[in-house]
Each structure stands twice: as structure tokens, then as C-alpha cells.
Amino acid sequence: MKNKDWDSNLSPEQNYILKQEGTEPPGSSPLNYEKREGSYFCAGCGVKLFESKMKFDSGTGWPSFFDALPNVFETKTDNHIGYLRTEYHCKNCKGHHGHLFDDGPKPTGKRFCNNGACLIFKPKKIENK
């Protein structure tokens, strides 16, 4: 059943995650294996969220980043699975992206655990010489 926030430009999975704070199955996103240089954008509104240099392999099954671009996310506390977690949403479109944890690598010690379905990766353009 579609809710009032359903966006016909998004897939059912993207709508579920972005609009209803859902989660994709671990290991399901091809972005887990993306190693190229580039940028990651919100699938809901197109705002740039992460640079590839911020990405790391967390082993969790979701694309993970140790930092985000400034002022792109808002956070709130959620208790959906029985304990408190910090959830983050795109500041522009309010779309849910994932959860923020304090177990990431240096220099921040943070892990933005992001649903890959909510991201659009754009590789850096290679200039012809």
C-alpha cells in the first residue's frame, strides 16, 4: 500500500527505506563493492552526501562511511529494534538513509551505515588528455 509520501520516481525499495525508515537486506547493495573514485548522492533528492574517500569496508553488509559532507544530515534517536540508535536523514528531503555508530575508523571514529538503495554513485569523470 502506498502512503502519501510515495514518490513514483523511486523504486518500491527506495520508497520503503527513504519514506518509511526501512532497511535493505545486508549484502544486497552493489555499492558495497564500489571502489572507484567519485561521489554518492541522495536517491530521493540528488544532494551530494559522501565522497568516495570517506568510504570504508565495515564488513557489515551495508555501504559505510567514516564521515559525510557538512550539513547534509539530521539525526534522531530511534528505538525500532528494542535499543537506542542514532538514525540519520537527508536534511534536504528528509529521506531515511541509515544509522550512525561510534565504531568507525580514524580520523572520526564514526560509521555512517547507509542503505545502498538510497544512494546514487557517480564516478569521477576521467579527463581525456
N, C-alpha and C positions, 0 to 999 in steps of 0.2 A: 504494500500500500504506500502510495506516495504521500509525503507530507507537504505542507505549504511551502517549505523551503527547497523542494526538489528542483534541481537545475537540469534541464534537458540537454545541456552541453556536456554534462558529466555522465560517466557510466554509473550503473546501479551501485557498484562497489565504492566508487568515489563519493557518491551522494551519501551512502551509508556511513562512511568514515568521516567525511567533512561536515555533514549536516546533523548526523545522529551520534557522533562520537564513537563510532565503531572502530574495529581493528581488523586488519587483514591477517591471514594466517602467516605465521613465521616462515621465512624462507620462500615466500611466494613472489617476491618482487625481483625482477631482473636488475633493478638498481642496486641490489646487494652486491652485485659483481661488477658494477660500473667503475672503471679505473681511469677513464680519460679525464683530461683537464677540461673544466667547464663550470657551469652554474646550474643550480637547482631552483626551480620556480614553483610557486603555489599553483596546483592544478585548478583551484577554484577561481583565482583572480589574476594570476600571472605575475604577482610580485616576486622579485628575486629574494630568496631566503638564505641560501647557503652557497659557498664556493667549494669546489672540489677539494681544495687544500684543507678544508675543515672536516672532511670525511675520514672515517677510520673503520676498520673491520672489528666490530664489537663481539662477533660470534653469537649474537642474539637472534639473528634471522631477520632483522629489520635494518634498513639503512640508518647509520648512526653518524653523528657529527659532534665534535667537541666544542663547537661554537656556531653561532648564527650571525647573520648580518645585523647591524644595530637597529633597534626599534621595529622589528618585523613581527614579533610575537607578544602576546599577552598570556599570562599564566593564571591558573586557578587550581585549587585543590579538589581532587576527586577521590571518592571512596567506592567506586563502582565494583571493585573486586574484594572488598572487605578490609582494605587498609588504605591509608592516605598516600596519594601520589600527586606529583605536580604535573598537571596537564597543560599543554600549550596550544594556542590557537593563532592563526594568522590575524594580525592586527587589522588588516585591511578588509577581509571578507568574513572574518570570524570563524573560518573553517578549522576544524579539529585536525591536528597533524600527528600528535603523539604525546609522549611523556618525557619529562626531563629528570635525569638521575644524577647523583653525585659520585658516579663510579667510572668516569671517563678518563682519558689520558691527559697528560700535561699539554698545554700550559693551563687549561681551565679546570680540569678535573670533572667536567660536565659531560653528559651523554644525552644528546637530543636523539631520542629513539623515535624515528619518523616512519609513518606508513608510506611505503614506496608509491602506492597508488595515488597519493596526494601530491606527488612531486612530478615535475616535468624537467628532465635533464636536457640541457642544451650544451653540446660540446663547443669548446673554444674553436673559433674559426682559424684555420691554418692559412696564413697568407702565402700566396704563390710568389716566388722570387724570380 
